[in-house]
Amino acid sequence: NMGDAPEDILELTDGSYYSVYSHDDLIGYFCYGRNAQVPGGIKEGLYKDENLLDIGLGLRPDLTGKGKGLAFFITGLDFGKHKYGRNLFRLTVATFNERAIKLYERAGFKIVATFLNKNSEKEIQFYVMEKS
């Protein structure tokens, strides 16, 4: 959902994003920390607990729905544990993304808050989910 604005490029190159490859194929990414947070949740004060590591992710669209999501997600959690030394995680997901929500619940995440993210073009409702 990013463009080519200078601030978008800076975000992608600030060290919080990690590419995931299978052999030589890019299959997805993970990001950690503030870049995994959604502006509406920040405005609502939903990310104040700094004991939680925020995680964001994306799996290449042609790989979704093939039973690979949970292993991909757990790989990102394990990387976050080792890289950042955290065992407590938080993520933000659009409420319409039912398939992802089910996957996160299978990984032990629970919904702890809901908020509306508004930008100039649309409003989207999100869940904040945590795993402790």
Secondary structure, DSSP 8 states (H G I E B T S, - for coil): ---S-HHHHHHHTSS-EEEEEETTEEEEEEEEGGGGS-HHHHHTTTT--TTSEEEEEEE-GGGTTSS-HHHHHHHHHHHHHHHH----EEEEEETT-HHHHHHHHHTT-EEEEEEEEE-SS-EEEEEEEEE-
